[in-house]
Amino acid sequence: MLKRPLIIARKEVRDHLRDRRSLISSFFYALMGPLVVGMVSLAIPTSKASEVLVSMMSVFALVAGFVGGMNVAIDSIAGERERRSLLPLILNPILRRDIVVGKWMAIAVFAAAGLAVNVIGFAALLPVVRPLLPAITIVLVPLTLLAAALELLISTWCRNLKEAHTYLSLIAFLPMAAGMFLVFFPHVWPVWYVVPIAGHQLVIGSIAKGAAMSPALLPALTIVTLTATCAILATASYLLERDEIVYGG
């Protein structure tokens, strides 16, 4: 069942590994958070360092999950449409759903890699947060799948590379906006804990504070995140069935 999507994913990963400029750009985006938070750690008292640094780290980690696969997403559908290579791909005896899933898997690989670079950077520069990093990584992995699906949907909807780059660049501000919202409005309704992005920020904050959480909270957030991912992929598959999307009209 996954044979064809895996073939497409492998091709996408192999092609984008050749794009060194894209890889270097994503690498520095992923390391930006550890470098910024590392400099901030030099200016605050050790007694307050853990909670403050984890709060900052969580935002940058969320952003890393989005920017890691952004360049791949820009090129995956919008770029192929502009190069006129999308139509020959669709003319092959393969379901549009398989194309979407394969490209999503490739984007998710790079998104997860961006998150991994980010977490490793924090582990290297901030010893105070190292004990929390395994739990934070587990929380954020499902979000990278959602980020990859959302970026693929936007790339499918956009007509060319310039448009895709504009909209996908704005998507990276979603985690920042959620983080700022929760800073200014810390008393949120419990339902926000199962809303993707906001919920991930809140769960990471609870981990940083050592606060007790319901055992069902993280599974519920993960289920909602994965359900949203499937819904977004289904929408992208539906769009790819439309002629105006394929031909860029």
PAVEX-632196 format. One record per atom (N, C-alpha, C): x, y, z; residue in three letters. Coordinates in steps of 0.1 Angstrom, whole numbers, plus 5000, padded with zeros to 4 digits. Layout:
// PAVEX-632196
XYZALA;...
END
This chain:
// PAVEX-632196
500849885000MET;500050005000MET;500950135000MET;502050125007LEU;502850245008LEU;504050244999LEU;504050144990LYS;505250124981LYS;505450244972LYS;504350294965ARG;504450404956ARG;504750534964ARG;504050564975PRO;504450684982PRO;505850684987PRO;506350564991LEU;507750564995LEU;508750584984LEU;508350544972ILE;509250574960ILE;509250724958ILE;508150784958ILE;508050934956ILE;508851004967ILE;508650964980ALA;509351024991ALA;510851004989ALA;511250884986ARG;512750864984ARG;513350954973ARG;512550974962LYS;513051064951LYS;513151204956LYS;512051254963GLU;512051384968GLU;513251414978GLU;513451324987VAL;514551334997VAL;515851344989VAL;516051254980ARG;517351244973ARG;517551374965ARG;516551424958ASP;516651544950ASP;516951664959ASP;516351674971HIS;516551794979HIS;517851784987HIS;518351664989LEU;519751654995LEU;520851714986LEU;520551724973ARG;521551784964ARG;521451934964ARG;520451994970ASP;520252134970ASP;520952194983ASP;522252224982ARG;523052254994ARG;522652395000ARG;522252484991ARG;521752614996ARG;520552605005ARG;519652515001SER;518452495009SER;518752425022SER;519652335022LEU;520052255034LEU;520752355044LEU;521652435039ILE;522352525047ILE;521452625053ILE;520452675045SER;519452775051SER;518652715062SER;518152585060SER;517352525070SER;518152495082SER;519452455080PHE;520352425091PHE;520552545100PHE;520752665094PHE;520952785102PHE;519652835109PHE;518552815102TYR;517252845108TYR;517052755121TYR;517352625120ALA;517152535131ALA;518152575143ALA;519352625140LEU;520252655150LEU;520052795156LEU;519252875149MET;519053015154MET;518553015168MET;517552935171GLY;516952925185GLY;518052895195GLY;518752785194PRO;519852765205PRO;520852875206PRO;521152935195LEU;522153045197LEU;521553165204LEU;520353205201VAL;519653315207VAL;519453285222VAL;518853175225VAL;518553135239VAL;519853115247VAL;520953065240GLY;522253055247GLY;522753185251GLY;522653285243MET;523053425247MET;522253485258MET;520953455257VAL;520053505268VAL;520453435281VAL;520853315281SER;521153235293SER;522353305301SER;523153375294LEU;524253445300LEU;523853565308LEU;522653615305ALA;522253735311ALA;521153725323ALA;520753605326ILE;519753585336ILE;520353495347ILE;519853515360PRO;520353435371PRO;520053285369PRO;520953205375THR;520853065373THR;519553005380THR;519153075391SER;517953025398SER;516653035390SER;516653125380LYS;515453145372LYS;515653095358LYS;516853035355ALA;517253005341ALA;516352895335ALA;516052785343SER;515352675337SER;514052705331SER;513152775339GLU;511752795334GLU;511852895322GLU;512553005324VAL;512653105314VAL;513253055301VAL;514352975301LEU;514952925289LEU;514052825282LEU;513352735290VAL;512552635284VAL;511352705277VAL;510852815283SER;509752885276SER;510152945263SER;511352995262MET;511953055250MET;512252935240MET;512852835246MET;513252715238MET;512052655231MET;510852645238SER;509752585232SER;509252655220SER;509252785220VAL;508852865208VAL;509852835196VAL;511152835199PHE;512052815188PHE;511952665183PHE;511752575192ALA;511552435188ALA;510352415179ALA;509252485182LEU;508052475174LEU;508352535160LEU;509052645160VAL;509352705147VAL;510252615139VAL;511252545145ALA;512152455138ALA;511352345131ALA;510352295138GLY;509452195131GLY;508852245119GLY;508552375118PHE;507952425106PHE;508952465095PHE;510052525099VAL;511052575089VAL;511852465083VAL;512052355090GLY;512852245085GLY;512452185072GLY;511152175070GLY;510652125057GLY;510052235048GLY;510252355051MET;509652465043MET;510152475029MET;511452465027ASN;512052475014ASN;511652355005ASN;511552235011VAL;511052125004VAL;509652135000VAL;508852185009ALA;507352205006ALA;507252304994ALA;507952414995ILE;507852514984ILE;508052454970ILE;509052364969ASP;509352304956ASP;508452184953ASP;507852124963SER;507251994961SER;506051994951SER;505152094952ILE;504052104942ILE;504152234934ILE;504252344941ALA;504352474934ALA;505552474924ALA;506652424929GLY;507852434921GLY;507752334909GLY;507152224911GLU;507052124900GLU;505952184890GLU;504952244895ARG;503952304885ARG;504652414877ARG;505452494883GLU;506152604876GLU;507152544866GLU;507752434869ARG;508752374859ARG;508052284849ARG;506752274850ARG;505952184841ARG;506352034843ARG;506751994855SER;507051854857SER;505951784865SER;504951864870LEU;503851804878LEU;502951724869LEU;502651774858LEU;501651704849LEU;502251564844LEU;503451554840PRO;504051424836PRO;503951324848PRO;504151374860LEU;504151284872LEU;502651234874LEU;501751324872ILE;500351284874ILE;499851184863ILE;500451194851LEU;500051114840LEU;500450964842LEU;501350944852ASN;501750804855ASN;500550734862ASN;500450604861PRO;499350524867PRO;499550524882PRO;499250634889ILE;499450644903ILE;498350734909ILE;497850704920LEU;496750784926LEU;497350914931LEU;496451024930ARG;496951154935ARG;497151144950ARG;496451064956ARG;496651044971ARG;498050994974ARG;498550904966ASP;499850854968ASP;500950954965ASP;500651044956ILE;501651154953ILE;501651244965ILE;500551284970VAL;500451374982VAL;501151304994VAL;500851184997VAL;501451115008VAL;502951105007VAL;503451074995GLY;504851054993GLY;505551184995GLY;505051294989LYS;505651424991LYS;505551475006LYS;504451445012TRP;504351475026TRP;505351405035TRP;505651275032MET;506651205039MET;508051265038MET;508351315025ALA;509651375023ALA;509751505031ALA;508651585031ILE;508651715038ILE;508851685053ILE;508151575058ALA;508151545072ALA;509551505076ALA;510351435067VAL;511651395070VAL;512551515073VAL;512451615065PHE;513251735067PHE;512751815078PHE;511451815081ALA;510951885093ALA;511451825105ALA;511451685106ALA;511951615118ALA;513451645119ALA;514151645108ALA;515651675108ALA;515851815114ALA;515051915110GLY;515152045115GLY;514952055130GLY;513951975135LEU;513751965149LEU;514851895156LEU;515451795150ALA;516551725156ALA;517751815158ALA;518051895147VAL;519251985148VAL;518952085159VAL;517752135160ASN;517352235170ASN;517552175184ASN;517052055187VAL;517151995200VAL;518651965203VAL;519451915194ILE;520851885196ILE;521552015200ILE;521252125193GLY;521852255196GLY;521552305210GLY;520252285214PHE;519952325228PHE;520652235238PHE;520752105235ALA;521452015244ALA;522952055245ALA;523552095234ALA;524952135235ALA;525252265242ALA;524352365240LEU;524552495245LEU;523952525259LEU;522952445262LEU;522152475275LEU;522052345283LEU;523052315292PRO;523052195300PRO;521852195309PRO;521352315313VAL;520252325323VAL;518952265317VAL;518752255304VAL;517552205298VAL;517652065293VAL;518852005294ARG;519051875289ARG;518151765294ARG;517851765307PRO;516951655312PRO;515551665307PRO;515051785302LEU;513751795297LEU;513651765282LEU;514751765275LEU;514751755260LEU;514051625255LEU;514251505261PRO;513551385255PRO;512051395256PRO;511551445267ALA;510051465268ALA;509551565258ALA;510251675257ILE;509851785247ILE;509951735233ILE;510951655230THR;510951595216THR;509851505213THR;509451425223ILE;508251335221ILE;507051415218ILE;506851525226VAL;505651615224VAL;505651675210VAL;506851715205LEU;506851785192LEU;506851705179LEU;507251575180VAL;507351495168VAL;505951495160VAL;504851475167PRO;503551475159PRO;503351615152PRO;503851715159LEU;503651855153LEU;504351865140LEU;505551805139THR;506251815126THR;505451745115THR;504651645118LEU;503851585107LEU;502751675103LEU;502151745113LEU;501151845110LEU;501651955102LEU;502852005106ALA;503552115098ALA;503752075084ALA;504251955082ALA;504551915068ALA;503251905060ALA;502251855066ALA;500951845058ALA;500451985055ALA;500452085064LEU;500052215062LEU;500852285051LEU;502152265052GLU;503052325042GLU;502752265028GLU;502452135027LEU;502152075014LEU;500852125009LEU;499852145017LEU;498552195013LEU;498752335007LEU;499552425014ILE;499752555009ILE;500452554995ILE;501452464994SER;502252454982SER;501352404970SER;500352324974THR;499452274964THR;498452384959THR;498052464968TRP;497152574965TRP;497752684957TRP;499052714960CYS;499752824954CYS;500052794939CYS;500152904931ARG;500252884917ARG;501752884912ARG;502652934920ASN;504052944916ASN;504952944928ASN;506252944926LEU;507252944936LEU;507153064945LEU;507053184938LYS;507053304945LYS;505853314955LYS;504653274951GLU;503553274959GLU;503653174971GLU;504153054968ALA;504352954978ALA;505353004989ALA;506453064984HIS;507453114993HIS;506853225003HIS;506053314997THR;505453415005THR;504553365016THR;503653265012TYR;502653215022TYR;503353125032TYR;504353045027LEU;504952945037LEU;505853025046LEU;506453135042SER;507253215052SER;506353265063SER;505153295060LEU;504253345070LEU;503753235080LEU;503753115075ILE;503353005083ILE;504352985095ILE;505553015093ALA;506553005104ALA;506253095116ALA;505453195114PHE;505053285124PHE;503953225133PHE;503253125129LEU;502253065137LEU;502653025151LEU;503752945152PRO;504252905165PRO;504653035174PRO;505253135167MET;505653255174MET;504353325180MET;503353335171ALA;502153395175ALA;501453325187ALA;501453195187ALA;500953115198ALA;501753135210ALA;503053135209GLY;503853165221GLY;503653305227GLY;503553405219MET;503353535224MET;501953545230MET;500953485224PHE;499553485229PHE;499553425243PHE;500253315245LEU;500253245258LEU;501053325268LEU;502053405264VAL;502753485273VAL;501853605279VAL;501153665270PHE;500253775274PHE;498953735280PHE;498453605277PHE;497253555282PHE;497553415288PHE;498253405299PRO;498653275305PRO;497453195310PRO;496353255314HIS;495153185319HIS;494253145307HIS;494453025302VAL;493652985291VAL;492652875294VAL;491652855286TRP;490752755288TRP;491352615287TRP;490952515294PRO;491552385293PRO;491452325279PRO;490552365270VAL;490452315257VAL;491652345249VAL;492352455252TRP;493552495244TRP;494652385245TRP;494552305256TYR;495652205257TYR;495552095246TYR;494452085239VAL;494351985229VAL;494252045215VAL;494552175214VAL;494652245202VAL;496052245197VAL;496352195185PRO;497752185180PRO;498452325180PRO;499652325182ILE;500552445184ILE;500352505198ILE;499152555201ALA;498952615214ALA;499052505225ALA;498452385222GLY;498552275231GLY;499952235233GLY;500752225223HIS;502152185224HIS;502952285232HIS;502652415230GLN;503352515238GLN;502952495253GLN;501752475256LEU;501252465270LEU;501852335277LEU;501852225269VAL;502352105275VAL;503852115278VAL;504652175269ILE;506052205271ILE;506252295283ILE;505352395285GLY;505452475296GLY;505152405309GLY;504252315309SER;503952225321SER;505152135324SER;505752085314ILE;506952005316ILE;508052085322ILE;508252205318ALA;509352295323ALA;509052325338ALA;507852345341LYS;507452385355LYS;507452255364LYS;507452145358GLY;507252015366GLY;505852005371GLY;504852065364ALA;503452065369ALA;502851925365ALA;501951885374ALA;501251755371ALA;500251775360ALA;500251675351MET;499351675339MET;498551545339MET;497351555334SER;496451435332SER;497151335323SER;497151205326PRO;497851105317PRO;497151105303PRO;495951155302ALA;495251145289ALA;495551275281ALA;496251375287LEU;496351495280LEU;497251485267LEU;498451425268LEU;499351415257LEU;498751325246LEU;498251205250PRO;497551125239PRO;496451195232PRO;495651275240ALA;494551345233ALA;495051455224ALA;496151525228LEU;496751625219LEU;497351555207LEU;497951445208THR;498551375197THR;497451325187THR;496351275193ILE;495251225184ILE;494651335176ILE;494451455183VAL;493951565175VAL;494851615165VAL;496151615168THR;497151665158THR;497251565146THR;497251435148LEU;497351345137LEU;496051345129LEU;494851365136THR;493651375129THR;493551495120THR;494051605125ALA;494151725117ALA;495151705105ALA;496251635107THR;497151605097THR;496451525085THR;495751425089CYS;495051345079CYS;494051425071CYS;493351515078ALA;492351595072ALA;492951695062ALA;494151745065ILE;494851835057ILE;495351765044ILE;495851645046LEU;496351565035LEU;495151525026LEU;494051495031ALA;492851465023ALA;492451585015ALA;492551705021THR;492251825013THR;493251855002THR;494551825005ALA;495551844994ALA;495251744983ALA;494851624986SER;494551524976SER;493451574967SER;492351624974TYR;491251674967TYR;491651794957TYR;492451884962LEU;492851994953LEU;493651944941LEU;494451834943LEU;495251784932LEU;494451724922LEU;493251684925GLU;492351634915GLU;491751734905GLU;491851864909ARG;491251974901ARG;492252024890ARG;491752044878ASP;492552074867ASP;493152214869ASP;492452304875GLU;493052444877GLU;494252444886GLU;494252344895ILE;495452324904ILE;496552264897ILE;496252164889VAL;497352094882VAL;498052184871VAL;497152254864TYR;497652344853TYR;498052484858TYR;497752514870GLY;498152644876GLY;497252754870GLY;496052724867GLY;495152824862GLY;494452914873GLY;
END
